[in-house]
Amino acid sequence: MYDDALAGDLKGDRKESVMKLLRQILQHNRGFFTVPMLVDLINQTRRFSVTRRELSQAFGNLRQLGEIKLADRGQGRKPHMYLKL
């Protein structure tokens, strides 16, 4: 289901592909998310891997666009917690 978002990864822009994949995942799920949680989910269930840095950048963009909200600011080893609006 989510593989299509990164299928054209080699031909296109990887940042756009990661953003599209993240939007697909968040569209089907509501609630709280952390970047490490989604990285693990994607890397365990999909044939394409993503890094925390890629998802962190995408989360920042989605936050600026108002699609997600920072619910709890992380500190030290505790990651930021986001909420799908």
N, C-alpha and C positions, 0 to 999 in steps of 0.2 A: 504494500500500500504506500509506504513512505519512500520506497526505493526510487520511484519515478523522479522525485525531486533532485536527486543527485546523479541520475542516470546520465545526463548530459554534462557531467562535471568536467570531463576532459576537454570538451569543446567550448564550454561557456565559462562564466565567471563563478568561481567557487563561493564567494560571499553571497551572491544571489541564490545559489543552490542551497546553501545552509539556511538562509533566511526563509526560503520556500519550504524546506523540510520542517523547520521549527514552527512555522505558521500552520502547517498541516497537522503536526502533533498537537499543538495548542488548540486547534479548532475542534478536535475530537475529545479533548480532556479539559476539565475545569478544576480549579483549585490552586493549591500552592505548589511551586516548583523551585528547585535550585538548579544551578548549572551542572554541578557534578551528578545530580540525579538523572538529568536528561542525557548527559554524555554517556553514562553507564547504560541507560535504556537503549539509546541509539546504537552504541557499539556492540551490545550483546544481541540485539535483535535484527540488525540490518547488516548488509554486506559492505556498506560504506562506513568508514569511521570518521568521527569528528573529534576535534580537540576542545578543551575547555576554553581556550582563547577564542576560537571561532564562535562558540556559543555565547561567550561573554559579550563579544562585540555585537552579535545579533540581538541579544537581550537588551543591550544598551540602546540599540536602534528602535526596537519595539517599545521600549519604555518612553523614548522621546516622542514616538508616534501616538502614545496613549493606548496601546493595545494591551500592555501589561503594567502592573504597578509594583513598586518595591514595597513589600509588606513588612519585612524585617531586615534591617541592615546587619550584615554579618560582621564578625570581628575575629581576628586571628584565624583559627582553623574552622570556625563556623561560617558557612557560606551565606550570601545574601539569599533571602527567601522572596520569591516573586509570586504575584497573584494574577491569574488570567481574568481580565475584566469581561 
